């Protein structure tokens, strides 16, 4: 049983950074959607923190994962001023009140100027594909079932055209407002283990649906729907209609945020 001093809800800033994992199946994304009644990851975190702290707690996330998207390494921070609980004991206390599809992996006290979103230097996402003729009901929540034969070598070769600094307008959801679509992809890695294909993307930031559209485009390349080198033309066109379909959310997972 943890005792938290609720008598002092103000006081000096005590900035806590946490790493959070969650199954995004039941949530309408990370960001709280106030007034809608829809369950979100941020909403659950803030509700559970408020239960422990006896006051409202605002959580800042490193990014807004979409509805149905998972995370193993989402990072958040919040002000724990007035709490007497050591940072290293927060995960155990919080996991006792969080839903079973969410867990705090670690917590630490960080400088006041740390911001989960603005302090991040890179993020890594993983997309998981179940490439088989037979579906597996135990994989359906965490992978995209894709029963068609793919040319993995072509996917690997063509994916390198996405590396570097580009305007990724062709790979963002239409109508998504953004100041600039310029992003830098540092690394793309594609691994295959049996009938499971993993696509890893590490970059300085990602546009709305960007990873899922890149995955859909690469899958179309693996089906020979685009000629060799087509990704260069798609990038330079800045035209969403030139890129491939948007892969479904359940295959996507935020693996790590770099600081």
Secondary structure, DSSP 8 states (H G I E B T S, - for coil): ------S-S-SS--EEEEEEEE-GGGSS-SS--TTT----HHHHHHHHHHHHHSS----EES----TT-EEEEEEEEEE-TT--S-HHHHHHHHHTTS-TTEEEEEEEE--TT--TTTT--EEEEEEEEE--SS--TTTTTTSEE--S---HHHHHHHHGGG-EEEE-GGGS-TT---S--EEEEEEEEEEEETTEEEEEEEES---TTHHHHHHHHHHHHHTT-S-TTHHHHHHHHT-GGGS-----GGGEEEEEEE-
